[in-house]
């Protein structure tokens, strides 16, 4: 049976792209590796990676469906589901290889800031050799719990610092994994001093941010 391609065959060169977007350098008619382009510079080895040397791997969550079930208290008992901070808040886990943690003076259970020029996300460190050096792993789907909306998120919502552009100038998709960041230990006391109201918002000790955290007024 013919395929649904313009030629009805398996195409190594996409005839549709060749016809409509032959000069798209980020999504050429013949697929090839593109280290950087007009929309993105998110590859280790580029100039930008000197400042942000870790590549984020952000998968669908192991213990939920997107943000659903993030507040399930019995799931949060699992070691890789949440990391309890010294403030009692349960932070989204950030997996780091021991070598990367040692470089930065980070220890198991530390609260860290994952950041790039688009903002900062807090998380709790889970050190393991199951993640490669040069890579930071964090599931997407955490609840958004902003300390400063658009700048700092406490809940671990990694999508707040993903690339803003589409995957190419002619595409509508966006990159939610495979982008550059740096990570460092967070000075929680300094954050509390700077943003006291954010840290006064109520949260359930085992279910996380409460509904009242996001509702204004009484």
N, C-alpha and C positions, 0 to 999 in steps of 0.2 A: 504494500500500500504506500502511496506517496506520503511524505511527511508534510507538516504544515509550513515548511519554509517556502520562500518564493520559487525555488527550483524544484521543490518536492523531494529533495535529496538531503543527505547529511552534508552540511556546508562547513568546510574549513575556513573559507572566506565568506563572511556574512554579506550576502548580496544586498540586503536591505540597508545595512550600514554603509556599504560602498556607494549605494545610490544617493542616500540622503545626507550622510555625515562622513564623507571620505577623508576629511582633514581632522577628525577628532583624535587628538594625540593620546587622550586618556582611555578611549574606548575604540581602538582601531578595528577595521573590518577583519583583520587577522589577529587573534588574541596574542598578546605578548606581555612580558613583564615590564611594568612602567614604575620606576622608582619614585618619581614625583611628577607633578603636572601643574596645570593652572589652578585646580581646585585644592590640591592636597600636597603637603610635604610631610608625610607621616611614616617615613621609613628609617630604620637604623642605618647609619652610614651617611646620612645627609647632614648638611650644616646645622639644621634645626635640632638634630638628635644630640648635638654636643651639649645643649642646654636641657633637653628632655630625653634622657638615654634609655628609658624603659618603654617597651611596646605592650600596650594593654591588650589582653585577651579577655573579652567580656562575652560570656555565653549566656544562654537561657539558664535561669536558676535551677540548681539541683533540687531545691526544697520548695518549689512553688511554680506557678505559671505566670510569667511576667511579675506583676506586683501582688497577684492573688496568693493568699496563704502566708504572706510575709508576717502576719500577726498571729500565726498559730503557735500557741505557747509550747506545746509538746514538741513541735519541730525545732523550736529554738533551744531545746536541750541538747541537740546534736552539736558536736564540737565544731563542725564546719559550717553550721548555719548562721551563728552569730558569735561575736566576741564581746564579752562583758567588760566595759571600761571601769576605771576607778570611780567614776561618777555614777555607776549603776546602770548607765545606758548601754543597750545592746547594739554594738556597731556591726556593720556589714563586714564580713571577712575579706581580707586582702592577702592573697597568697604570694609569698616571696621565696625565692631560692636562698638558702643559707649564705651564699657568697654575697648576694646583693644586700641582704640584711646586715651582714657584718661590715660591709663598706660604709654603711650609713649609721652604724651604731644602734641598729634596731633589734629589739628582742621580741620573743614570742609574747603576744598579747598587748604589745604597745599600740597606742592610738596614733595613727599617722595621717598625714595630709597627702593626698594624691593630687597633683596640680600640673597645670600648664597655663598658657596665656588666657585660656577661656574660663578659668575658675579653679576652685578647690573642692575636693570631696574628702570627707573623713572616713576612716575605716579602721578595723582592728586587725592586727597582723597575725597571720597563720604561716609559720615558717615550715617549708617542706621541700624536699628534693623532687617532688612530683611536678614542680614547675621549673622551667628552664631558666638559667641565668639570662639576664637581659629582658625578661618578660615579667609583667605584673598581671596576676589573674584576679578578676572580681566579677561576680555574677551581676547581670543587670536585673532590674525589677525591685530594687529597694525602695522603700517609701521616701518621698521627697520631704525633707525636714530642714528647711533653709535657716542658716544662721544669718546670712545676708543674701536675700534673693538675687539670683543671677551671679553670685560670687562665691559663696561658701555654703556647702550642704553638709549637714551632720548625718543624714540618714543613709548615705552611701549610694545615692542616685547617680551612677556613673554617666548616664546619658546627658547630664548637665554640662559635661566638658568634652563631648564628642565634637568632631569637625562640624562646622556650621554649613559648609557648602555641600552640594550634591556630588555624587561620585564622578561625574564629568559634566561639562557645560551643556550636554544634550541629554542628560539622564535625570531622573527624578529620585533615585535612591540616595540613601545617605549611609555613611560609614559609622557603625556603632561598635566596632571592634577594630583592632589593628591600628591604633593611633598612639602618639607619643605623649609620655608624661614623665615626671620625676616624683619621687616619694621621699618624705622626711618625717621624723618624729614630731608630733604636735605638742606644743606647749599649751596644755589645756587650761592652766590657770590664767595665762595671758588672754586666751580667747574669752574666758568667763568675765574677765575684767573689762574687755573691750565691748562685749555684747551680752550684758547681764540679762536683758529681757529674753533673748533667745534661749538661754539656759534655764530660765524660770518657767518655760512652757511645760505643761504636765506631760508625763509619759508613763505608760504602764510598765512596771519593772520586768515583766516577761513578755508582753505583747507589743511593746514599742510605743511610738507616738500615738497619742489619743486624738479623738475627733476634735476636742477642744483646742488642740494645737493649731488647727487650721481655720477655726471659726472666730470671727471678730465679735466684739461686744460681750455682754454677759450671757 
